Amino acid sequence: MTDRANSSLNPPSGTGAAPSRPSVTLPQGQLEQIRRLVAVGRAGSVDEYVGAAVAERLERDRSLTELQDLFERKGQGPSAEHLAWAREVLGVEGKDDGEARP
């Protein structure tokens, strides 16, 4: 893991232990869907659902930053073949320009 990945996406040790109460605005439709999931027991609360979604996104972004750092250290990006494979596995479409865009 590089210093950049550590400093930009990983909080200093000891932070994050106590949850804070930020205000987050969601589109009404998304909030209604989350509340329905809570009502049927698929999530414990709106806070729990949003917290899990944020944790998942942070882990993905941390992993992508690590991957980008690795490519930068190697001095090259993934080949067009690797990008095509990744797009197929992930089920996403995109330009096959031979450049990683995490």
Biopython code that builds the backbone (N, CA, C, O; Angstrom):
import numpy as np
from Bio.PDB.StructureBuilder import StructureBuilder

atoms = [
    (1, "MET", "N", (0.856, -1.167, 0.000)),
    (1, "MET", "CA", (0.000, 0.000, 0.000)),
    (1, "MET", "C", (0.900, 1.227, 0.000)),
    (1, "MET", "O", (1.929, 1.246, 0.676)),
    (2, "THR", "N", (0.529, 2.215, -0.730)),
    (2, "THR", "CA", (1.372, 3.400, -0.837)),
    (2, "THR", "C", (0.957, 4.462, 0.154)),
    (2, "THR", "O", (-0.117, 4.401, 0.753)),
    (3, "ASP", "N", (1.840, 5.444, 0.313)),
    (3, "ASP", "CA", (1.529, 6.551, 1.212)),
    (3, "ASP", "C", (0.310, 7.311, 0.740)),
    (3, "ASP", "O", (-0.510, 7.740, 1.552)),
    (4, "ARG", "N", (0.181, 7.487, -0.589)),
    (4, "ARG", "CA", (-0.954, 8.238, -1.110)),
    (4, "ARG", "C", (-2.264, 7.545, -0.746)),
    (4, "ARG", "O", (-3.212, 8.197, -0.308)),
    (5, "ALA", "N", (-2.317, 6.234, -0.926)),
    (5, "ALA", "CA", (-3.544, 5.511, -0.582)),
    (5, "ALA", "C", (-3.800, 5.602, 0.916)),
    (5, "ALA", "O", (-4.942, 5.760, 1.348)),
    (6, "ASN", "N", (-2.738, 5.501, 1.703)),
    (6, "ASN", "CA", (-2.913, 5.573, 3.148)),
    (6, "ASN", "C", (-3.403, 6.935, 3.580)),
    (6, "ASN", "O", (-4.334, 7.040, 4.379)),
    (7, "SER", "N", (-2.785, 7.982, 3.059)),
    (7, "SER", "CA", (-3.115, 9.312, 3.558)),
    (7, "SER", "C", (-4.444, 9.838, 3.031)),
    (7, "SER", "O", (-5.134, 10.577, 3.734)),
    (8, "SER", "N", (-4.812, 9.475, 1.820)),
    (8, "SER", "CA", (-6.008, 10.080, 1.252)),
    (8, "SER", "C", (-7.301, 9.338, 1.567)),
    (8, "SER", "O", (-8.362, 9.958, 1.638)),
    (9, "LEU", "N", (-7.233, 8.035, 1.754)),
    (9, "LEU", "CA", (-8.470, 7.296, 1.915)),
    (9, "LEU", "C", (-8.563, 6.529, 3.224)),
    (9, "LEU", "O", (-9.637, 6.032, 3.560)),
    (10, "ASN", "N", (-7.496, 6.420, 3.955)),
    (10, "ASN", "CA", (-7.543, 5.720, 5.228)),
    (10, "ASN", "C", (-7.442, 6.730, 6.347)),
    (10, "ASN", "O", (-6.471, 7.484, 6.407)),
    (11, "PRO", "N", (-8.426, 6.766, 7.241)),
    (11, "PRO", "CA", (-8.384, 7.739, 8.327)),
    (11, "PRO", "C", (-7.255, 7.418, 9.293)),
    (11, "PRO", "O", (-6.867, 6.256, 9.417)),
    (12, "PRO", "N", (-6.717, 8.422, 9.983)),
    (12, "PRO", "CA", (-5.710, 8.155, 10.996)),
    (12, "PRO", "C", (-6.299, 7.227, 12.051)),
    (12, "PRO", "O", (-7.501, 7.258, 12.314)),
    (13, "SER", "N", (-5.439, 6.396, 12.658)),
    (13, "SER", "CA", (-5.952, 5.462, 13.659)),
    (13, "SER", "C", (-6.623, 6.217, 14.794)),
    (13, "SER", "O", (-6.192, 7.299, 15.194)),
    (14, "GLY", "N", (-7.681, 5.617, 15.296)),
    (14, "GLY", "CA", (-8.428, 6.237, 16.379)),
    (14, "GLY", "C", (-9.595, 7.080, 15.912)),
    (14, "GLY", "O", (-10.454, 7.425, 16.723)),
    (15, "THR", "N", (-9.662, 7.428, 14.632)),
    (15, "THR", "CA", (-10.789, 8.227, 14.155)),
    (15, "THR", "C", (-11.890, 7.298, 13.699)),
    (15, "THR", "O", (-11.638, 6.145, 13.348)),
    (16, "GLY", "N", (-13.077, 7.788, 13.703)),
    (16, "GLY", "CA", (-14.199, 6.999, 13.226)),
    (16, "GLY", "C", (-14.775, 6.075, 14.273)),
    (16, "GLY", "O", (-15.731, 5.353, 13.988)),
    (17, "ALA", "N", (-14.225, 6.070, 15.486)),
    (17, "ALA", "CA", (-14.713, 5.173, 16.521)),
    (17, "ALA", "C", (-16.117, 5.576, 16.969)),
    (17, "ALA", "O", (-16.984, 4.722, 17.153)),
    (18, "ALA", "N", (-16.333, 6.854, 17.140)),
    (18, "ALA", "CA", (-17.650, 7.324, 17.568)),
    (18, "ALA", "C", (-18.365, 7.927, 16.368)),
    (18, "ALA", "O", (-17.846, 8.843, 15.731)),
    (19, "PRO", "N", (-19.559, 7.417, 16.053)),
    (19, "PRO", "CA", (-20.274, 7.961, 14.894)),
    (19, "PRO", "C", (-20.704, 9.402, 15.128)),
    (19, "PRO", "O", (-21.024, 9.802, 16.247)),
    (20, "SER", "N", (-20.704, 10.161, 14.058)),
    (20, "SER", "CA", (-21.202, 11.532, 14.132)),
    (20, "SER", "C", (-22.534, 11.576, 13.390)),
    (20, "SER", "O", (-22.943, 10.581, 12.792)),
    (21, "ARG", "N", (-23.198, 12.699, 13.424)),
    (21, "ARG", "CA", (-24.518, 12.820, 12.819)),
    (21, "ARG", "C", (-24.516, 13.876, 11.717)),
    (21, "ARG", "O", (-25.067, 14.961, 11.900)),
    (22, "PRO", "N", (-23.905, 13.571, 10.583)),
    (22, "PRO", "CA", (-23.942, 14.542, 9.490)),
    (22, "PRO", "C", (-25.325, 14.553, 8.847)),
    (22, "PRO", "O", (-26.095, 13.602, 8.976)),
    (23, "SER", "N", (-25.613, 15.618, 8.173)),
    (23, "SER", "CA", (-26.869, 15.724, 7.444)),
    (23, "SER", "C", (-26.594, 15.336, 5.995)),
    (23, "SER", "O", (-25.713, 15.901, 5.347)),
    (24, "VAL", "N", (-27.345, 14.381, 5.502)),
    (24, "VAL", "CA", (-27.180, 13.909, 4.132)),
    (24, "VAL", "C", (-28.528, 14.027, 3.435)),
    (24, "VAL", "O", (-29.550, 13.600, 3.972)),
    (25, "THR", "N", (-28.531, 14.600, 2.255)),
    (25, "THR", "CA", (-29.762, 14.740, 1.487)),
    (25, "THR", "C", (-29.810, 13.658, 0.425)),
    (25, "THR", "O", (-28.871, 13.496, -0.354)),
    (26, "LEU", "N", (-30.909, 12.920, 0.397)),
    (26, "LEU", "CA", (-31.122, 11.879, -0.603)),
    (26, "LEU", "C", (-32.360, 12.220, -1.414)),
    (26, "LEU", "O", (-33.278, 12.865, -0.907)),
    (27, "PRO", "N", (-32.392, 11.792, -2.667)),
    (27, "PRO", "CA", (-33.624, 11.956, -3.430)),
    (27, "PRO", "C", (-34.759, 11.217, -2.710)),
    (27, "PRO", "O", (-34.548, 10.151, -2.131)),
    (28, "GLN", "N", (-35.943, 11.785, -2.753)),
    (28, "GLN", "CA", (-37.089, 11.220, -2.040)),
    (28, "GLN", "C", (-37.332, 9.757, -2.402)),
    (28, "GLN", "O", (-37.644, 8.945, -1.531)),
    (29, "GLY", "N", (-37.194, 9.424, -3.663)),
    (29, "GLY", "CA", (-37.419, 8.039, -4.103)),
    (29, "GLY", "C", (-36.449, 7.061, -3.457)),
    (29, "GLY", "O", (-36.844, 5.964, -3.062)),
    (30, "GLN", "N", (-35.181, 7.452, -3.347)),
    (30, "GLN", "CA", (-34.196, 6.580, -2.701)),
    (30, "GLN", "C", (-34.521, 6.402, -1.225)),
    (30, "GLN", "O", (-34.454, 5.292, -0.698)),
    (31, "LEU", "N", (-34.869, 7.487, -0.563)),
    (31, "LEU", "CA", (-35.202, 7.409, 0.854)),
    (31, "LEU", "C", (-36.417, 6.503, 1.073)),
    (31, "LEU", "O", (-36.440, 5.714, 2.018)),
    (32, "GLU", "N", (-37.407, 6.613, 0.219)),
    (32, "GLU", "CA", (-38.585, 5.747, 0.331)),
    (32, "GLU", "C", (-38.208, 4.283, 0.148)),
    (32, "GLU", "O", (-38.704, 3.419, 0.871)),
    (33, "GLN", "N", (-37.335, 3.998, -0.813)),
    (33, "GLN", "CA", (-36.901, 2.611, -1.028)),
    (33, "GLN", "C", (-36.163, 2.076, 0.192)),
    (33, "GLN", "O", (-36.394, 0.939, 0.605)),
    (34, "ILE", "N", (-35.284, 2.877, 0.768)),
    (34, "ILE", "CA", (-34.546, 2.450, 1.956)),
    (34, "ILE", "C", (-35.510, 2.207, 3.110)),
    (34, "ILE", "O", (-35.378, 1.216, 3.828)),
    (35, "ARG", "N", (-36.473, 3.096, 3.295)),
    (35, "ARG", "CA", (-37.454, 2.917, 4.382)),
    (35, "ARG", "C", (-38.274, 1.645, 4.184)),
    (35, "ARG", "O", (-38.600, 0.963, 5.155)),
    (36, "ARG", "N", (-38.611, 1.318, 2.930)),
    (36, "ARG", "CA", (-39.333, 0.063, 2.670)),
    (36, "ARG", "C", (-38.465, -1.142, 3.034)),
    (36, "ARG", "O", (-38.961, -2.121, 3.593)),
    (37, "LEU", "N", (-37.167, -1.071, 2.716)),
    (37, "LEU", "CA", (-36.261, -2.167, 3.072)),
    (37, "LEU", "C", (-36.164, -2.332, 4.585)),
    (37, "LEU", "O", (-36.129, -3.453, 5.093)),
    (38, "VAL", "N", (-36.122, -1.225, 5.290)),
    (38, "VAL", "CA", (-36.114, -1.274, 6.755)),
    (38, "VAL", "C", (-37.411, -1.889, 7.259)),
    (38, "VAL", "O", (-37.391, -2.723, 8.164)),
    (39, "ALA", "N", (-38.531, -1.489, 6.686)),
    (39, "ALA", "CA", (-39.841, -1.969, 7.133)),
    (39, "ALA", "C", (-39.993, -3.478, 6.976)),
    (39, "ALA", "O", (-40.676, -4.118, 7.776)),
    (40, "VAL", "N", (-39.361, -4.055, 5.948)),
    (40, "VAL", "CA", (-39.481, -5.505, 5.733)),
    (40, "VAL", "C", (-38.304, -6.273, 6.334)),
    (40, "VAL", "O", (-38.171, -7.480, 6.129)),
    (41, "GLY", "N", (-37.449, -5.563, 7.079)),
    (41, "GLY", "CA", (-36.363, -6.233, 7.788)),
    (41, "GLY", "C", (-35.084, -6.472, 7.005)),
    (41, "GLY", "O", (-34.214, -7.211, 7.466)),
    (42, "ARG", "N", (-34.950, -5.866, 5.835)),
    (42, "ARG", "CA", (-33.735, -6.046, 5.029)),
    (42, "ARG", "C", (-32.603, -5.146, 5.512)),
    (42, "ARG", "O", (-31.454, -5.339, 5.115)),
    (43, "ALA", "N", (-32.905, -4.177, 6.352)),
    (43, "ALA", "CA", (-31.916, -3.296, 6.966)),
    (43, "ALA", "C", (-32.439, -2.916, 8.340)),
    (43, "ALA", "O", (-33.648, -2.817, 8.549)),
    (44, "GLY", "N", (-31.519, -2.704, 9.278)),
    (44, "GLY", "CA", (-31.926, -2.370, 10.627)),
    (44, "GLY", "C", (-32.478, -0.971, 10.761)),
    (44, "GLY", "O", (-33.370, -0.718, 11.570)),
    (45, "SER", "N", (-31.941, -0.058, 9.962)),
    (45, "SER", "CA", (-32.369, 1.338, 10.016)),
    (45, "SER", "C", (-31.859, 2.047, 8.771)),
    (45, "SER", "O", (-31.035, 1.512, 8.030)),
    (46, "VAL", "N", (-32.354, 3.246, 8.554)),
    (46, "VAL", "CA", (-31.857, 4.057, 7.433)),
    (46, "VAL", "C", (-30.379, 4.342, 7.646)),
    (46, "VAL", "O", (-29.586, 4.241, 6.710)),
    (47, "ASP", "N", (-30.000, 4.701, 8.879)),
    (47, "ASP", "CA", (-28.587, 4.975, 9.180)),
    (47, "ASP", "C", (-27.707, 3.765, 8.873)),
    (47, "ASP", "O", (-26.637, 3.905, 8.281)),
    (48, "GLU", "N", (-28.160, 2.581, 9.275)),
    (48, "GLU", "CA", (-27.386, 1.361, 9.029)),
    (48, "GLU", "C", (-27.215, 1.124, 7.533)),
    (48, "GLU", "O", (-26.123, 0.792, 7.073)),
    (49, "TYR", "N", (-28.292, 1.293, 6.779)),
    (49, "TYR", "CA", (-28.247, 1.069, 5.331)),
    (49, "TYR", "C", (-27.275, 2.029, 4.662)),
    (49, "TYR", "O", (-26.429, 1.617, 3.868)),
    (50, "VAL", "N", (-27.401, 3.316, 4.988)),
    (50, "VAL", "CA", (-26.528, 4.330, 4.377)),
    (50, "VAL", "C", (-25.085, 4.107, 4.822)),
    (50, "VAL", "O", (-24.164, 4.232, 4.014)),
    (51, "GLY", "N", (-24.879, 3.780, 6.087)),
    (51, "GLY", "CA", (-23.521, 3.520, 6.580)),
    (51, "GLY", "C", (-22.860, 2.361, 5.852)),
    (51, "GLY", "O", (-21.679, 2.434, 5.512)),
    (52, "ALA", "N", (-23.613, 1.288, 5.611)),
    (52, "ALA", "CA", (-23.069, 0.133, 4.894)),
    (52, "ALA", "C", (-22.732, 0.504, 3.450)),
    (52, "ALA", "O", (-21.709, 0.070, 2.919)),
    (53, "ALA", "N", (-23.587, 1.303, 2.820)),
    (53, "ALA", "CA", (-23.332, 1.726, 1.436)),
    (53, "ALA", "C", (-22.074, 2.591, 1.366)),
    (53, "ALA", "O", (-21.265, 2.440, 0.451)),
    (54, "VAL", "N", (-21.913, 3.483, 2.319)),
    (54, "VAL", "CA", (-20.732, 4.351, 2.348)),
    (54, "VAL", "C", (-19.478, 3.520, 2.597)),
    (54, "VAL", "O", (-18.455, 3.740, 1.948)),
    (55, "ALA", "N", (-19.541, 2.569, 3.529)),
    (55, "ALA", "CA", (-18.379, 1.717, 3.820)),
    (55, "ALA", "C", (-17.964, 0.932, 2.574)),
    (55, "ALA", "O", (-16.773, 0.795, 2.293)),
    (56, "GLU", "N", (-18.939, 0.421, 1.833)),
    (56, "GLU", "CA", (-18.643, -0.326, 0.613)),
    (56, "GLU", "C", (-17.971, 0.569, -0.428)),
    (56, "GLU", "O", (-16.998, 0.164, -1.064)),
    (57, "ARG", "N", (-18.482, 1.762, -0.595)),
    (57, "ARG", "CA", (-17.905, 2.694, -1.572)),
    (57, "ARG", "C", (-16.498, 3.113, -1.170)),
    (57, "ARG", "O", (-15.615, 3.203, -2.023)),
    (58, "LEU", "N", (-16.275, 3.372, 0.126)),
    (58, "LEU", "CA", (-14.940, 3.751, 0.586)),
    (58, "LEU", "C", (-13.934, 2.632, 0.346)),
    (58, "LEU", "O", (-12.799, 2.896, -0.051)),
    (59, "GLU", "N", (-14.329, 1.404, 0.579)),
    (59, "GLU", "CA", (-13.430, 0.273, 0.338)),
    (59, "GLU", "C", (-13.118, 0.142, -1.147)),
    (59, "GLU", "O", (-11.973, -0.111, -1.521)),
    (60, "ARG", "N", (-14.122, 0.312, -1.990)),
    (60, "ARG", "CA", (-13.895, 0.258, -3.435)),
    (60, "ARG", "C", (-12.932, 1.358, -3.876)),
    (60, "ARG", "O", (-12.001, 1.105, -4.640)),
    (61, "ASP", "N", (-13.161, 2.581, -3.390)),
    (61, "ASP", "CA", (-12.287, 3.692, -3.769)),
    (61, "ASP", "C", (-10.861, 3.485, -3.260)),
    (61, "ASP", "O", (-9.898, 3.811, -3.954)),
    (62, "ARG", "N", (-10.727, 2.941, -2.044)),
    (62, "ARG", "CA", (-9.394, 2.654, -1.513)),
    (62, "ARG", "C", (-8.684, 1.617, -2.386)),
    (62, "ARG", "O", (-7.504, 1.763, -2.703)),
    (63, "SER", "N", (-9.410, 0.581, -2.768)),
    (63, "SER", "CA", (-8.827, -0.461, -3.613)),
    (63, "SER", "C", (-8.434, 0.081, -4.982)),
    (63, "SER", "O", (-7.376, -0.261, -5.508)),
    (64, "LEU", "N", (-9.290, 0.932, -5.562)),
    (64, "LEU", "CA", (-8.968, 1.517, -6.868)),
    (64, "LEU", "C", (-7.747, 2.436, -6.783)),
    (64, "LEU", "O", (-6.934, 2.473, -7.707)),
    (65, "THR", "N", (-7.618, 3.168, -5.693)),
    (65, "THR", "CA", (-6.449, 4.032, -5.511)),
    (65, "THR", "C", (-5.186, 3.193, -5.394)),
    (65, "THR", "O", (-4.153, 3.537, -5.968)),
    (66, "GLU", "N", (-5.266, 2.095, -4.653)),
    (66, "GLU", "CA", (-4.118, 1.190, -4.538)),
    (66, "GLU", "C", (-3.729, 0.639, -5.900)),
    (66, "GLU", "O", (-2.547, 0.570, -6.239)),
    (67, "LEU", "N", (-4.730, 0.249, -6.675)),
    (67, "LEU", "CA", (-4.470, -0.292, -8.003)),
    (67, "LEU", "C", (-3.831, 0.762, -8.904)),
    (67, "LEU", "O", (-2.874, 0.468, -9.620)),
    (68, "GLN", "N", (-4.349, 1.972, -8.871)),
    (68, "GLN", "CA", (-3.782, 3.043, -9.679)),
    (68, "GLN", "C", (-2.332, 3.325, -9.274)),
    (68, "GLN", "O", (-1.476, 3.544, -10.130)),
    (69, "ASP", "N", (-2.062, 3.317, -7.967)),
    (69, "ASP", "CA", (-0.695, 3.517, -7.487)),
    (69, "ASP", "C", (0.230, 2.421, -8.003)),
    (69, "ASP", "O", (1.369, 2.693, -8.382)),
    (70, "LEU", "N", (-0.256, 1.192, -8.018)),
    (70, "LEU", "CA", (0.539, 0.081, -8.529)),
    (70, "LEU", "C", (0.881, 0.300, -9.997)),
    (70, "LEU", "O", (2.030, 0.120, -10.400)),
    (71, "PHE", "N", (-0.110, 0.689, -10.799)),
    (71, "PHE", "CA", (0.156, 0.947, -12.214)),
    (71, "PHE", "C", (1.138, 2.098, -12.388)),
    (71, "PHE", "O", (2.005, 2.036, -13.260)),
    (72, "GLU", "N", (1.021, 3.135, -11.585)),
    (72, "GLU", "CA", (1.948, 4.267, -11.672)),
    (72, "GLU", "C", (3.376, 3.840, -11.335)),
    (72, "GLU", "O", (4.327, 4.275, -11.984)),
    (73, "ARG", "N", (3.523, 2.988, -10.318)),
    (73, "ARG", "CA", (4.876, 2.509, -9.965)),
    (73, "ARG", "C", (5.473, 1.654, -11.072)),
    (73, "ARG", "O", (6.675, 1.710, -11.332)),
    (74, "LYS", "N", (4.616, 0.853, -11.732)),
    (74, "LYS", "CA", (5.082, 0.019, -12.840)),
    (74, "LYS", "C", (5.389, 0.846, -14.075)),
    (74, "LYS", "O", (6.157, 0.426, -14.940)),
    (75, "GLY", "N", (4.782, 2.029, -14.153)),
    (75, "GLY", "CA", (4.996, 2.879, -15.311)),
    (75, "GLY", "C", (4.157, 2.495, -16.511)),
    (75, "GLY", "O", (4.444, 2.915, -17.632)),
    (76, "GLN", "N", (3.143, 1.717, -16.291)),
    (76, "GLN", "CA", (2.246, 1.338, -17.381)),
    (76, "GLN", "C", (0.889, 0.976, -16.817)),
    (76, "GLN", "O", (0.754, 0.662, -15.634)),
    (77, "GLY", "N", (-0.117, 1.022, -17.678)),
    (77, "GLY", "CA", (-1.470, 0.674, -17.277)),
    (77, "GLY", "C", (-1.833, -0.705, -17.776)),
    (77, "GLY", "O", (-1.014, -1.378, -18.402)),
    (78, "PRO", "N", (-3.044, -1.128, -17.507)),
    (78, "PRO", "CA", (-3.487, -2.433, -18.002)),
    (78, "PRO", "C", (-3.622, -2.399, -19.520)),
    (78, "PRO", "O", (-3.862, -1.351, -20.120)),
    (79, "SER", "N", (-3.463, -3.558, -20.115)),
    (79, "SER", "CA", (-3.590, -3.650, -21.570)),
    (79, "SER", "C", (-5.060, -3.555, -21.968)),
    (79, "SER", "O", (-5.953, -3.691, -21.133)),
    (80, "ALA", "N", (-5.292, -3.323, -23.242)),
    (80, "ALA", "CA", (-6.665, -3.278, -23.761)),
    (80, "ALA", "C", (-7.366, -4.607, -23.513)),
    (80, "ALA", "O", (-8.569, -4.637, -23.250)),
    (81, "GLU", "N", (-6.626, -5.698, -23.595)),
    (81, "GLU", "CA", (-7.188, -7.025, -23.339)),
    (81, "GLU", "C", (-7.656, -7.144, -21.879)),
    (81, "GLU", "O", (-8.734, -7.673, -21.611)),
    (82, "HIS", "N", (-6.846, -6.652, -20.953)),
    (82, "HIS", "CA", (-7.224, -6.689, -19.540)),
    (82, "HIS", "C", (-8.470, -5.833, -19.279)),
    (82, "HIS", "O", (-9.365, -6.238, -18.537)),
    (83, "LEU", "N", (-8.517, -4.665, -19.887)),
    (83, "LEU", "CA", (-9.682, -3.792, -19.708)),
    (83, "LEU", "C", (-10.943, -4.429, -20.279)),
    (83, "LEU", "O", (-12.011, -4.340, -19.674)),
    (84, "ALA", "N", (-10.828, -5.069, -21.436)),
    (84, "ALA", "CA", (-11.991, -5.730, -22.042)),
    (84, "ALA", "C", (-12.488, -6.857, -21.144)),
    (84, "ALA", "O", (-13.694, -7.025, -20.961)),
    (85, "TRP", "N", (-11.550, -7.636, -20.580)),
    (85, "TRP", "CA", (-11.926, -8.712, -19.659)),
    (85, "TRP", "C", (-12.647, -8.144, -18.434)),
    (85, "TRP", "O", (-13.684, -8.662, -18.022)),
    (86, "ALA", "N", (-12.095, -7.083, -17.861)),
    (86, "ALA", "CA", (-12.697, -6.483, -16.662)),
    (86, "ALA", "C", (-14.098, -5.968, -16.969)),
    (86, "ALA", "O", (-15.016, -6.156, -16.171)),
    (87, "ARG", "N", (-14.268, -5.321, -18.119)),
    (87, "ARG", "CA", (-15.595, -4.819, -18.490)),
    (87, "ARG", "C", (-16.596, -5.961, -18.631)),
    (87, "ARG", "O", (-17.747, -5.845, -18.210)),
    (88, "GLU", "N", (-16.149, -7.063, -19.227)),
    (88, "GLU", "CA", (-17.033, -8.213, -19.397)),
    (88, "GLU", "C", (-17.421, -8.796, -18.037)),
    (88, "GLU", "O", (-18.594, -9.079, -17.794)),
    (89, "VAL", "N", (-16.449, -8.974, -17.163)),
    (89, "VAL", "CA", (-16.711, -9.542, -15.839)),
    (89, "VAL", "C", (-17.622, -8.631, -15.029)),
    (89, "VAL", "O", (-18.517, -9.106, -14.330)),
    (90, "LEU", "N", (-17.397, -7.315, -15.122)),
    (90, "LEU", "CA", (-18.192, -6.355, -14.357)),
    (90, "LEU", "C", (-19.523, -6.021, -15.019)),
    (90, "LEU", "O", (-20.406, -5.435, -14.391)),
    (91, "GLY", "N", (-19.664, -6.396, -16.288)),
    (91, "GLY", "CA", (-20.910, -6.108, -16.998)),
    (91, "GLY", "C", (-21.078, -4.643, -17.316)),
    (91, "GLY", "O", (-22.195, -4.128, -17.294)),
    (92, "VAL", "N", (-19.967, -3.952, -17.617)),
    (92, "VAL", "CA", (-20.039, -2.530, -17.955)),
    (92, "VAL", "C", (-19.498, -2.320, -19.351)),
    (92, "VAL", "O", (-18.679, -3.093, -19.849)),
    (93, "GLU", "N", (-19.971, -1.266, -19.963)),
    (93, "GLU", "CA", (-19.503, -0.890, -21.292)),
    (93, "GLU", "C", (-18.584, 0.315, -21.161)),
    (93, "GLU", "O", (-18.696, 1.088, -20.209)),
    (94, "GLY", "N", (-17.693, 0.470, -22.101)),
    (94, "GLY", "CA", (-16.825, 1.632, -22.080)),
    (94, "GLY", "C", (-15.902, 1.616, -23.276)),
    (94, "GLY", "O", (-15.784, 0.623, -23.993)),
    (95, "LYS", "N", (-15.250, 2.754, -23.467)),
    (95, "LYS", "CA", (-14.289, 2.842, -24.561)),
    (95, "LYS", "C", (-13.114, 1.935, -24.254)),
    (95, "LYS", "O", (-12.679, 1.841, -23.106)),
    (96, "ASP", "N", (-12.609, 1.281, -25.254)),
    (96, "ASP", "CA", (-11.442, 0.423, -25.104)),
    (96, "ASP", "C", (-10.208, 1.231, -25.506)),
    (96, "ASP", "O", (-9.623, 0.998, -26.564)),
    (97, "ASP", "N", (-9.818, 2.186, -24.649)),
    (97, "ASP", "CA", (-8.713, 3.072, -24.999)),
    (97, "ASP", "C", (-7.396, 2.654, -24.355)),
    (97, "ASP", "O", (-6.391, 3.354, -24.482)),
    (98, "GLY", "N", (-7.398, 1.505, -23.656)),
    (98, "GLY", "CA", (-6.161, 1.014, -23.092)),
    (98, "GLY", "C", (-5.709, 1.733, -21.845)),
    (98, "GLY", "O", (-4.585, 1.506, -21.397)),
    (99, "GLU", "N", (-6.517, 2.577, -21.269)),
    (99, "GLU", "CA", (-6.136, 3.343, -20.089)),
    (99, "GLU", "C", (-7.040, 2.989, -18.930)),
    (99, "GLU", "O", (-8.261, 2.951, -19.081)),
    (100, "ALA", "N", (-6.453, 2.730, -17.775)),
    (100, "ALA", "CA", (-7.256, 2.453, -16.576)),
    (100, "ALA", "C", (-7.846, 3.758, -16.057)),
    (100, "ALA", "O", (-7.159, 4.779, -16.012)),
    (101, "ARG", "N", (-9.093, 3.726, -15.673)),
    (101, "ARG", "CA", (-9.761, 4.896, -15.105)),
    (101, "ARG", "C", (-10.532, 4.486, -13.862)),
    (101, "ARG", "O", (-11.759, 4.391, -13.883)),
    (102, "PRO", "N", (-9.793, 4.241, -12.766)),
    (102, "PRO", "CA", (-10.466, 3.838, -11.524)),
    (102, "PRO", "C", (-11.269, 4.942, -10.929)),
    (102, "PRO", "O", (-11.893, 4.758, -9.883)),
]
sb = StructureBuilder()
sb.init_structure("model")
sb.init_model(0)
sb.init_chain("A")
sb.init_seg("    ")
for serial, (resi, resn, name, xyz) in enumerate(atoms, 1):
    if name == "N":
        sb.init_residue(resn, " ", resi, " ")
    sb.init_atom(name, np.array(xyz, "f"), 0.0, 1.0, " ", f" {name:<3s}", serial, name[0])
structure = sb.get_structure()
